[in-house]
Amino acid sequence: MAKKKRYKTKLKKYVKRFDDKGQELPYYTKIEDCKKWFNIINQEMFRSKLPLVEDWDIRWRRRAWAWYAFDYNKTGELVCQILMNKKYKSKKFFLEVLSHEMVHHWQAHNNAPIGHGPCFNEWKESFKKRGLKI
């Protein structure tokens, strides 16, 4: 009897399932999925240390798949927003884009320089181990 493969994480399990099928079906973004996968990625990659995003915006984007926006309100609190595109070429690509924006969210909450410099690149290997490119 063959042993079943056990995956330690939901993220790794999903990516493996995608890689086995090799399909790239279009994925249409939903706020519920954004929140669900935000929580999963937060648990597995950031040890549940990222605060929830206050605002999600899903609509057609030009020249970008998504972006992270933040500002400080009058009391000095950080207010964050993740702006996602309506459609992605696959669900795996959606997860990669969401993960990318979550790294920027981590940078904002940890007073790291926000951008694609050395601080951002430190996360690439961790995500690569789970089959995602950021």
N, C-alpha and C positions, 0 to 999 in steps of 0.2 A: 504494500500500500504506500503510495506516494505521500510525502509530507506536504501539508498546506503551507504556503508562504505566509508569514505573519509580518505585517507592516506595523511599525511603531507609531505612525502618525497618520491622521486622516489626509493630510496634504500629500504625503508620500504615496499613500494608497491611491488617491485620485490620479496623481500624475502617472503612476505605473499603469493604471487602468487605461488612461489615455494613450500611453505609449504602446500598449499591447494592441489596441484597436487601430491606431494609426489614422484615425479620422480627424478631419478638420471641418467640423460643422459650424456654421455661424452661430454666435452666441449673442442674445439680446439681453442687455443689462437690466436688472431689477434691483430696487433698493433693498429688498429682503435678502437677496443673494449677496449684495455688497456687505451688509451687516453680518450675515452668517459667516462669510469667508473672512471678513475682518477679524471676527472673534477667533476663528480657527487659526489663522496665521498669527494673530496676537499671542495665543496660547503656545503655539509650537515654536515660533521664532523669537518672540520678544518676552516670553515667560509671563504673559498677561500684564505687563507693566505699562503698556500704552493706554492712555485714556481713550474713551470712545470719541469718535468724531461727532461733532454737534450737527453738522449739516452735510448732506449729500446732494449733489446736483447731477442729474443724468439728462444729457441732451446731445445733439450732434455737435461735435467739436471740429474746428478747422486747425490743421497743422499740429495737432497733438492728440494722443489717445486719451490722455487725462492730465490733470495737474492738481497740485496741492496748494491751497491758499490759506494764509493765516494772517491774523492781525491781533492787536491788543485792544481790548475795550477800555472804557474810561476808568475802570477800577484796576487796570493793569493785568487782567487775566488774558490768557491766550485763547483766541477763538479760531477754530480750524474748520476747514471745508475741503472735501475731496470732490473734485469735479470729474466725472467719468463720461465716456462716450456712450452712445446708445447701443452700438453694435461692435462686436469684435469678431475676428476671423475664427476664433475657437474659445472654448471655456478656459483652456490652459493659458492662452494668451491674455485673457481677462485676468486670471490669477497673477500672471507675471506683472501686468500693469498695476494691479491693486497692490501687490507686494512692493513695487517700486515706490508708489506714493506713500505707503506705510513707512518706508525707510525715511522719507522726508518728514513724516509725522514724528518719527522717533527723533530726528535731528532737531526739530523745533522744540520738542519737550525736554531735550537734554542739552540745550544751549550749544549745540554743535553747529558748525557752519553749514547752512542749507545749500545744497548743490550736489554736484557729482564728483567731488574731490576725494581725497584719501578716506575721509570718514564714511562716505557713501560706499566706496569700493571695499571696505572691510566686510560688508554684508554679502558681497557677491558669492563668496565661497560657501557660506552657510546655506544660501538659497540653492546654489548649484548642487549640493549634496541631496537636496530634496527634489531635484529635477526641474528647477525653475531658473530662468534667466531674468535678472532685474536689469 
